[in-house]
């Protein structure tokens, strides 16, 4: 079995001028080709797992799916993943996850998350670990503690720290970590998916940070998102179409709220997910 190497020291901090403001960019996208960004942080603790089987569920182009498939292949763990059916041949994250030996359990087109989860819970294997969609706060805490410590060593003062969110797991774990290791920092959540994130913080006895909601439906192609990604490229920053480009759309809208503070953006990686997402944009980005 090869040793899994998630080298967090590869996540450096650099400056970029965006919207005529200086941002510190925490380059978590550089941690590893297949396991980077918030997925590397959230699933870092799995490197210590002694389970022989992992079971999870979610979308058929999920970044989590690819991350878990890669980690499972390196650790010699069987990975079973429940997902809705897809059209055509596998592409993008799904194609790569299958190449890492993932066993797919395919439900009908359009199956809801509730149905995917329910089916996943019926799978029974000896010494198996069930991983909820997006992971769990307990699972994510070790990696987020490391992130908070790195930020405290790289950034001085009382910065604003922007972090995109889908399930809410990563931002809840990071808030706990910042409260312990970088209490002068203020977390601002860039919510890319709908959901009651405030309740998730309260459920973990945390004071909810500022939560800014995206004006777009999750993962749906929008011209504004494509244009933001192109603008960020012109500033020397490559971001994905589902999370970080959406995050900067939110930041641009509310930027005046953050005058006089150092601004930090944690790169969420996931750039391989754009292989499939770009195909969805093809009909609408010719302008």
Beta strands, then each sheet from edge to edge (+ up, - down):
strand 1: 13-18
strand 2: 21-26
strand 3: 53-57
strand 4: 78-84
strand 5: 103-107
strand 6: 128-130
strand 7: 160-165
strand 8: 186-191
strand 9: 210-213
strand 10: 263-266
sheet 1: 1+ 2- 10- 7- 8- 9-
sheet 2: 5+ 4+ 3+ 6+
end
